[in-house]
Structures are given as structure tokens and as C-alpha cells.
Amino acid sequence: MSQKYDKIETRHGTFYTTLNKMYRERKPWQPVDEKLIVSFMPGTLVEFNVKAGEKVKEGQQLALFKAMKMNNKILAPMDGKIKALCVAVGETVAKNVTLIEME
């Protein structure tokens, strides 16, 4: 019985290997939407420092997020306007949940 190998092409060359089911059914990579500010790990939203409709500058503190017993400042990645606050203060969220949407 001959084994069938899958072909993987990378910038380092072409490789032949066997791929498991989890790898074949993985979700394809998608670029991050810069206008969505998401939780980087599970945690609790402690407070918002902005309101919907408010203009913000890059680096301005938008919220305080508690994860792993540490308070983390969520900063604006760019100049813009707050479109929506997507979670409530005190809410516990999972990783990659949208906290703030910018315009």
C-alpha cells in the first residue's frame, strides 16, 4: 500500500508530508480589521474612557481591561471616531471578542 502525501509550498521550498484532519479543516487566515479593537485574552472590561461618537487620537486610552489579575490599558491604534462600544462595563469576555468599533 502506498501512502499519499500532501504538498505544502512555503517561501523556503516545497515539502511533501501527511496532514492531519485538524490541519486540513483549519480556518484560513484573515487579516485583522484595524477598526475593531478586540480582547487579546479572556478578561473583564473594567471601564471605558470614551463614549460612542467621540473623536480620539492615536495612543489615547480607550478602556481598562483586567486579565490575569492585571489591569491593561486599551489604547487607540489610530486617529478616528468611536463608532460603538460593544460590551458592557463589568462584562467578562473571551479572547478575540470585539470591545470597541472605530470609524
ZICOR-V898861 format. One record per backbone hydrogen bond with DSSP energy under -1.0 kcal/mol. NH is the residue of the N-H (numbers start at 0). CO is the residue of the C=O. Records with the same first field share a line. If there is no record, write none. Layout:
NH: CO ; CO
This chain:
5: 16
7: 14
9: 12
12: 9
14: 7
16: 5
23: 19
24: 20
25: 22
35: 32
36: 99
38: 96
42: 92
43: 65
44: 90
45: 63
46: 63
48: 61
52: 81
53: 50
55: 79
58: 75
59: 56
61: 73
62: 73
63: 46
64: 71
65: 43
66: 69
69: 66
71: 64
73: 62
75: 59
79: 55
81: 53
82: 100
83: 100
85: 98
89: 44
90: 87
92: 42
95: 38
98: 36
99: 36
100: 83
101: 34
102: 80
